[in-house]
Amino acid sequence: MENVLQFLPLLLSGAIVTVEVSVLALLVSSLLGFVLALLKLSPNRWLAYPASGVVNVIRGLPILIVLFYMYFVLPELGIDLTAFQAGVLGLGIGYSGYQAEIFRGGIQAVDRGQTEAAQAIGMKPAMIMRRVTLPQALRISIPPYANTFTMILKDSSLVSTITVAEMTHAGQLIASATFQNMTVYTLTALLYLAMSLPLLYLVNRLERHLRR
């Protein structure tokens, strides 16, 4: 018990960084994913095909490789990022392909008859997207979107590989200094569960609510 109380402050400090990285990566992935989804759905093939290719490339790359590229390769091109910035951008870009598919699926799931009805009363495409399609698409996309946030929260542990001082990195430092691996990593796992299980519970409640 004494060891747990000794380790907890450093792990909680890392947990704050974990939450910061996860939330910022969610924002980055959402913005990029939404833009890519709109481009993929564009009737202009010069926009749709490249966007589809970008999404496929992103989804085909391991998150770890994206993180290494952000942190180790970009400086060679003259773009210097801190470990925190590289972690946020790497996770955000790595998940933007999945977010794009979530948003695209939500938009395509909206009944086409509603779009045709809106066109019949003279609404322009931009207004139809803003007032008819997007509100319903976002509602459809909420459950998989929330699940993606849970996945980002768990995968934020990967940014420890580029020295971001999040919770897993804090656990590694404590374990290497004390050699109490079981205590440290069990406590780290419990803290991850304390963050992710409430999210999973909320996602399940939300899915049941939307089904009703």
N, C-alpha and C positions, 0 to 999 in steps of 0.2 A: 504493500500500500504506500509506503514511504517513497519507493521508487516511482510509482505512478504519479504522485503529487509533485515529484521533482521533475519528471519529464513533461507533464501536462502543459505548463506555460509555453514552452518552446513549440510544442505540437499545435497548441491553439493559435499561436502567432502564425505558424505555417498554414493553419486552416483558414485564417483570414485572407492570406495571399491566394489560397486555392479558390476561395469564393470570388475574389476580385478577378482572377484569371478566367474563371468559368463564365462569369457574367459578361465581361468584356468580349470574350471569344464568342459568346452567344450573340451579342449585338453585331459583331463583325460578320459572323456566318449568316445571320438573318438578312443583313443589308445586301451582302454579295449574293446570297441564295435567291433573294427576291428579284434582284436585277437579272440574274441568270435565268430564272424561271420565266420572266416576261420576255426575255430575248428568245428563249427556246420556243415560246408560243407565238412568236411574231410570224406573220404571213410572209415576211421578207426572208427568203432562204439565206441571203448573205449575212443575216443576223442570227437566224435560227441554227444553221449548221455549225458555225464556229462556237456558239454558246453550248450546243450539245456536245461538241468535242471537248470543250473546257471542262464541262461537268463530268464527262467520262474519265478524263485524265485525273481530275481531282479525286474522284471516287476510287480510282485504281491505285493511288499512291498511299503507302502507309503514313499515318500521322507522324511517326517518328522521323521519316525522311523529310517531310515538309518542315518540321521543326529544325532539323539539322541544316536544311537549305536556308532557312531564315537566319539562323544564328552563325553558321560557318561560311556559307557561300556568298550571301549578299555583301558582307564586308569586302570580299575580293572584288566586287563590282562597284565599290565606293559607297555602299549603303550601310551605314553603321547603326545597328539596333542594340538596345540593351537586352539582357536576357529576358526580362519581363515583357518588353515589346515583342521580341521574337516569339515568345511563348504564346502571347495573345493572338498575334497574326498567324502563327503556324496552326494553332487550333482552329481559329476562325476560318482560315482558308481551307483547311482540311475538312471541315464540316459544312462548308458552303455548298458543296456538291449535293450532299444529302438534304440540306435545307431547300435547295432548288427543286429537287424532286418532290419534296413535301408540298411546297407551294404550288408547283405545276399540277400535281395530282388534285389538290384542293380546288384550283381554278377549273380544271377540266371536269370535276365532279358536279359543278353547278349545272342545273337543268338548262339545256340550250334553248328551250322554249321561252325562258325568261329573257334571255338576250334578244331573241327574235321579237318578243313583245315590246321590249324597250326600244328596239329599232323602229318598230311600227308606229310608235308615238313620237318619233323624231329625235330620240336621244342620240347624241354622237358617241363614237366608240370610247373616247376617254371618259365621258360621263357614265356610260354603261359599266365600264370597268370599276370606276370609283364608287358608284352608288348601288349597283346591282350585283356584280360578280364578286368583288373583293370582300364585302361584308360576309357573304355566305361562304366563300372559299376559306376565309380566316377561321370561321367557326368550325368548318370541317377539318382544318389543319391543326387545330389546337392540341388534340391528344398526341399525335406523332411529334409535334413540335415540343411539347413538354417532355416526352420521352428522350428527345434529342438533347435537351438540357441536362437530363440525368446522365446521359452518355458522356457529354462534355465534362461534367463534374468529375466523373470517374477517370476519364482520359487526361484530365489536367495533371494527373500524377506523372505523365510522360514529360512534362516540362522540367522535371527534376534533372533530366539528362542534360539539359543545357544550363544547369546551375541556378534555376529559379528557386528561391527559398520558400517553396510551398510545403505542404504537410509531409509528403513523401520524402522530400529532400531533408527536412528537419529530422524525420525518423531515421534516415540513413546516417546523418551526422551523430545523432545520439547513440545509435547502435554501434557505430564504429568506435566511439569513445568509451562506451561502457561494456560492450560485448553482451548486453542483455537483449539479445535479438528477439526472443519470444515475447518478453514484456513489451518492448518498444513496438514491434510490428503488430502485435495483437491490439494494443492501444490505438495505433494508427488505423487499423482496420475498423475498429469500433467507432472511431470518429468519422470515418467515411460513411459507415452505415448510418450514423446519427444524422448525417446530412442528406444522404440519398434516399433512405427509406421513407421519410415524410414526403419527399417529392413523388416517389412511386405511389404512395397512398393517395395523394392529391390527384395524380394522373388517373388512377382507377376510379376515384369518385367523379372526376370530370367526365370520363368516358361514359359512366353509367347515367350521369345527368343528361349528357347530349343524346344518348340513345332514347331516353324518355321524351 
